[in-house]
């Protein structure tokens, strides 16, 4: 059965293959010709000849109907996991006759969605037809595919003909970006040296004003040194100064330990965390970079998100880790103590790993079975630490 299907597919793509009605007429024609050879009846020869002529014409016409059709793919806009990916094809009929009863088949990778087909009743001469459809990707990645298939049995419907058109496609699906309202790991850890440098440049008189981004109500766990006493007295409740974390050319580097040994679900969480921290850092910082073991430092939204879309665990380390402070995302606790001064970290422990490591710096231990967004937003004093 598999061999028959394979043979029929080869005939359809290289010549034409009979449809159900075509097989019926082919059987009747064969019967008439065999009966004519046995009885030498002229009318049976006539019926057999008419059947052969009909089959020959119906096999040639679908092949001609696909000639002169040009296919162009509409631009693909990158999306994030869970968003709708819009794809489109434009078919142009450059011939002097109309093209009718066509079927277009696009074959995106399985992770994007199933094979999609579209039927076209008619494309007038020198006209175009645009077909758009939507997929819901559930996995990040950079997806490429090469061909679009045109299929037709016009005009008699007795033979199917299928031809491929080389139309390259590249769909980029970014990882999910969590809408973080706050991130204490970035706000209050690992960057005291930068804040002190800012305070020295601004001077002690303007220290409370010059580095203040905004003032908000006090939340449990906020350090008392950030209390803005003048505003607190005016409102009769504690108010906290939110400081500019990075200024004067300082750069936030998010480093993903892609060369380490990860569990698949934990690595996907780490990629989501890196994308979310990047988006959060952009709101408070002009320069945000991403580091991965194989590609190294990346700058710019498109380059960073595309890197996160295609990064995989277990990559070969090519680029050295930057010497400046970083936000280290890892599943290996052994490298935390060797991070540059001022660094902070996110650690995904193996289920069989025992707690109790004493490492330097500030960080969070991420529990895979807990919501990632909530863990990234909890105050540092309430966070689980090693």
N, C-alpha and C positions, 0 to 999 in steps of 0.2 A: 504493500500500500504506500509506504514511504517512497519507494522507487517510482511508482506511478505519479505521485504528487510532484516529485522532483522533475520528472520528464515533462509533465504538463507545464510546470513553471518555466522550464527552459524553452519550451516551444512558444509560450506566451511572450517571453522577453526577446526572443530572437526571430520569431516569425509570427504565428497566430495559433491559437488553440480553440477547438470547437466548444461552443456553449452547449447547454443541454439540448436545445432545438437543433443545433448543428449536428450533434451526435445522432439524433433521430433521423435527420435527412440523410446523413452519411450511411446509416444502416439501411434505410430504404433504397438508396441509390445502389448500394452493394447488392442488395437482394434483387433489384430489377436487372442489373447487369448479369448476375449469375443465372437468373431465370432466362434471360435472353440468350445467353450462351448455351443453355440446356435445350431451349425450345426453338431457337432461331426465329422468335417472333419479333417483327420489326417494331411494333409499338412499344415493346419492352426496352429495345435499344433507345428509342426516342425518350422514354421516361428516364432511363439511366443517364443519357446524355444531358438532358435538362437538369437533372440533379447535380451532375458534375459541374456544369456551367454555373449553376447557382452557388455551389460551394466555393468554386474558384473566385467568383466575383465578391462573395461575402467575406472571403479571407483576405483579399487585396484591399478592399475599401477601408477597413479600420486602420491599416498601416498608413494609407495615404491621409486619413483624417487627422493623424497625429503629427504629420509633417507641417512645418511652418509655424509651429507654436513655440514661443519663447517664454521662459519662466524666469522671474526675478523675485528675489526675497526682499521683503521690507525690512528696514533696520530693526534690530532687536535691542530693546532698552533693558539694562540689568535690573533685576528685582531681588528682593530678599525672600528667604524661606517663608512660605505662607501667603505671599502676595501673588497676584495674578500675572502670569507671563503671557503677553500678547504677541502672537506670531502672525505673519501675513505673507501671502504670495500674490504676485501680479502676473497674470497670463496675458500675453499679447499675441493677437492673430495678425500676422503680417501678410497673409495670402489674400487673394481676390475673392475667396468664397468663405462662407460662414462655417464655423466649426460647431457641431452639435453633439449632444449626448456624450459628454466627457466625464471622466472621474479622475480626481487628483488625489494622490496619496502622499502624505508626508510621514517620515519615519524618524521622529525624535527619539533620543535614548530612553530606555525603559524608566529611568529614574525621573524623567520629566513627565511622562504620560504614555498612553497607549497610541498605537498607530492611528492616525486620523485621516479620514477620507471625506471628500467633498464632491458632490455631483453638480455638473454645470449643464444646463439645458441648451444654451446657445451662446456663442461668441461671434458677433457680426464681423464682417470683413474690416480689417484695419482698426479693430477695436481692442479694448483690454477688459479683463475681468479680474477683480480683486477679491481674494478670499482671506478672511481673518478668522482666527480661532484662539481660544484661551486655554492654557494649562495651569495647573496648581502644583508647582514643584514643592516637594516636601524634604528635599535634601540639597544642601549647598553643593556647588561645584561649577566647573567650566565645561559645558557640554558642546560637543562638535558633531555635526553630521553633514553628509556630502550631497545626497541625491534626493530628488523629488520624482515620483513616478506618475506618468500619465497613462490612463487606461481607457480604452474605447471598444465598443462593439458596433458602432454606427456603420451604415444605417440600417442593416437588416437584423442585427442582433444574433447572428449565427456563429461568429467567431470573436474571441477576445484577443486584443493586442495590447501589450504593455511595454512602454519605453521609459528609460530613466533620463533625467536631465540633471547635469552637474550644477547644483545650486548649494554652495557652501553656507553653513550656518554656524554661529557661535553664540550660545546663550550663557550668560553669567548669572548665577544664582548666589547672592551674598548670604552669609549666615544671618540668623535672626538678630536684630538689634533691640535689646531691652530698653524701655524708656525709663532710665534711672532719674529719679527726682533728686537724689543725693547719693554720694559715694564717700563715706567717711574715710575709707582706705586711701583715697587720693586727697581728700580735703585736709586731713589732720595727721598724716603720717609720712615720714620719709623725706620731708622737704624743709626741715628746720633750717638748714644751711642757707637755702634760698631766701627764706623769710628774714633771717638775720641779715643777710646781705642787703635786702631791700630796706630794712629798718636803718642800717648804717648809712645808706645813700640818702634816705628821706630825712633822717635826723630824729632825735628823741621827741622833739616838740610835736611833730606831725605823725608820730608813729601810730597813733590810734586812728588817724583819718586817712593817711596816705595809702595804706595797704588795705583799706576796708572796701570790699565789693558791695556788700549789702548788710542789713541788720534784720535778724529774724528772732522769733521767740526762742527761749531756752528749751533745749531737749535734754532728757536725761542722758548723762554721759559726756556732755560738752565740757571742755576744760574751762575753769573759772577765769583763766588769764584772758579768754576771749570775750568776757562780759564787757559790754559797753555801758559803764555805770551812769553816764549822763542820760542816755535814752532810757535805761532801766528805771531811774528815779522819776523821769517824766511820766512813764506809763505804769509805774508802781508794780512792775514785774520784770524779771530778768530778761534782758535782750542780749543776743550774741552777735558779735561781728563775724561775718564770713569774709575771709581774707583771700586776696588773689594768690593762688598757689604758685603760679609761674609768671615771671615778668622779665623784662630786660634781656630777651633773647634766650631764656631758659626753655628747654625742650623736654617734653614728656615722652619717654620711650617705653612702649609696651612690648615686652619680650616674651614670646611664646616658645616654650621648650619643646619644639617639634621633633627634636632628635631623641627624646626620651621614650621610655616604654609606657604606653598608655593603654587603658581599657577604652574600647571604642566609644561608649557613651560618655565617659569622662572627657575624652579629647574633644568631642563635639560640644560639651559644656564649656570647655576652655576656649574654644574658638568663639562661641557666643559671648563669653565674658570679655574676650579681647575686643570684639567688635563693639560691645556695649561700652566698655571703658574708653575706647577711641571716640565714640560719639559723645560721651559725657565730657571727655577731655577737650574736645573741640569747642564746647560751649564756654570754657573758661581759659582756653589756652590757644594761641595762634599756631604753635608748632607742636604737632603730635606725630610721632614716628612709630613704626612697627618693626620689630626684629623677629626673624625666624631663622632657624639653623641653616637652611639651605640657601635662602635668598638674601639674608642680611637685612639691612635697614631699608625701609620703604617710606617715602614721603608722598603725601597727596591722597585725597579720598579714594579716587578710582584705583590707584596702585595698591593701597592698603587693603581695601575691601576685596579686590580681585585676588590678592595674595591669600587672604583669609578664606576665600571661596575654594581655593585649590590646595591649600596646605594639607599635608597628611602626616600622621604620626610615624616616627621611625625614620625621618629624613636624615641624610648624611650631613654632618656639620661642615659647612664651607666657610661661613663668615664668623669671625670671633665676636663674642659678646661685647657691647660697648662698655667703656670704663666709667661712664657716668651712671648716676642712679637710675634704676629701671623699676618697672612693675613686672615682676617675674611670675609667670604662670607655669606651673610644673606639677608633675606627679612623682618627682624624685626629691626627697627632703635633703639629700646629701649635698646638694649644691647651693642650698639657701644661705649657709654660713659664709660662703665665698663671694656673695654678691657685693658690688661696689657700695661704699658708704651711702646712707640715705635711701637705700632701696627698700621696697616693700614687696610682698609676695602673696600669691594665691596658691594654695596647695590642695591637690585632690588625692587623698590617701587611698591606697588599695584596701579593699574590704578586710583583708587579713593583716593589715599593718597595725601594729599596736601604737597607741598614743604615748606621748611622753618625751618626744624629741625636744631638746632645748636648742633653738636656733636664734640667730641674731635678727635684728630688724623687727618690723611690724608686719603682720599679715593675717590672713584668714584661712582657716581650714574649711574647705567646701564639702558639704555633705551631698552626695549625688542624689539622694532620695528626697531632698528638700528643694523648694523653689529657689532657683538661682537668683532671680531678681531680688527677692527678699533678703537673701544672704549678703548680696553686694551693698545693700542699703542699711544694714544694721549698724549701730554705733560701735566704734572700735572697742570701747570698754566692755561691751556685751558680747563681743565676738569671741569665738573659740580661737585660741592661739596655741602655737607650739612654743 
